[in-house]
Amino acid sequence: SEIERVSHVSSAIDEDGKTIENTKEEHLGMSGSVKGAKGTLGKMKRLEMEDSIIFWSSVGFFYMVVLYVMWTRIRIPFLLW
């Protein structure tokens, strides 16, 4: 009975050791993926910032053109400078 209990404990420890070893191998395999994902997220963040700058520059340019057209064609009095 005591020998069986020790045998069960020993086999449980062996199984836990194998599980830990498999987890370690998976973790080591995933580290490259995580680094790649981090780089990709950084690149996406920079592209998002670039898109935002382009968008707001386009909006500003559009309003400047609208004001120019109103100034040259309609001669709005409040734009006299």
Secondary structure, DSSP 8 states (H G I E B T S, - for coil): -HHHHHHHHHHHHHHHHHHHHHHHHHHHHHHHHHHHHHHHHHHHHHHHHHHHHHHHHHHHHHHHHHHHHIIIII--GGG--
